[in-house]
Amino acid sequence: MRLGELKTAGHLPTLIAAFLYFDFSFMVWTMLGPLAAEISESLAKHGYILDANQKATLLAVPILGGAILRIVLGFLVDRIGAKKTAIIAQSIVIASLFYAYFRGENITYHELLAVAFGLGFAGASFAVALPQAGQWYPPRLQGLVLGLAGAGNIGVVIDYIFAPKIAELWGWPTVFLVGGILSTIILITYILLAKDAPPEVYKPRKKKLGDYIKLLKDKDTWWFSLFYAVSFGGFVGFANYMKVYLMDVYATQMAEIGMKLLNEPNVKVVAGYFGALCIFAGAMLRPVGGAIADRIGGVKSLYIFFGGVFVLAILNTLVENFYAAILILFLIMAFLGMANGAVFQLVPQRFGKDMGIMTGIVGCAGGLGGTALVKTLGWSKATFGNYDVGFYIFATIVLLAIIGLSMVKTRWRTTWGVSAGGRI
């Protein structure tokens, strides 16, 4: 995986800082997912009972906010630098976390929606961390470097392991307090370690609105957006909705398993543990996907990863056994995580001089894909009483992405891929 080259090429402290920044940002960005049941119960005590669509909306707002704000932060990265952009965004996230803590169980649903949008700045950190790390490294290492920086997705695993237990012991607002304190520590660490690449290594061009329009006219921008809407959108959508899904479908089986295997009577905590297991696969395997793409090419890798997701999404609608479902969800998240790494093995080779904007645009598409998936799952549950239609719709979109790969692979390999510097 060429890990040894990271010591001699680029700037390792910045890569570490980018990972930590994105890791903990991703943690707070997806914080509402593992707390959905606890927050819903708290609101119900105050007379506000959430239906399936309202739960989906609450979980979708941070993803939507992150999607939109990735464009904004991507623009700022090219204008004022990645480090200043990260400091601004992280400060807003910290303020949102402490606001939620101090409002506590008296917070209203609409206030939670505002907090959720503030957490979107954490999700937008993707448009800062990845280009900041990638700017330091040559094309042949982009898949590995951006995979490592993007492995900050592991933050959501931390959520699912610890947030439900903290909420059980001290109440769900305490989770926001812990998140605020940790985010403050990470911000200070980031300020000390991270450096923007000097002009002799990477010289950004300050972008104007016209530059965005120009890139949006490039059809490859839309292809990459589709692929990332499937891979990252699928990952973050399932990550945010995982606990709600498990609680709705497998609560009875989890209650039995929790007592027999874990000696844990709280089914919400059990759901958090199994959700963390599935999400762990996608988070940890992102750099593996990037490294595989470096070796065999991003297009071939995406064929494999998307093909696996398509088959597994259909298969998930046919199983009723909890262990079989967890295995399927684990593999879905694994393939989606590796697909994330493969997409961003290709993007810097095609748009190396515009990585700030392109990370924002493509990252926005990923966030929109996640928003759509969460809302689709919520709609499926509210309309049909189950999630099967939601999974069928997702599988159809994955199939469209596979067809799209077939349409672009030859052109990519015979045009910009010839001089890209890596395998296409």
Secondary structure by P-SEA (a helix, b strand, c coil): cccccccccccaaaaaaaaaaaaaaaaaaaccccaaaaaaaaaaaacccccaaaaaaaaaaaaaaaaaaaaaaaaaaaaccaaaaaaaaaaaaaaaaaaaaaacccccaaaaaaaaaaacccccccccaaaaaaaaccccaaaaaaaaaacccaaaaaaaacaaaaaacccaaaaaaaaaaaaaaaaaaaaaccccccccccccccccaaaaaaaaacaaaaaaaaaaaaaaaaaaaaaaaaaaaaaaccaaaaaaaaaaccccccaaaaaaaaaaaaaaaaaaaaaaaaaaaaaccaaaaaaaaaaaaaaaaaaaaacccaaaaaaaaaaaaaaaaaaaaaaaacccccccccaaaaaaaaaaaaaaaaaaaaaaaaaaaaacccaaaaaaaaaaaaaaaaaaaaacaaaaaacccccccccc
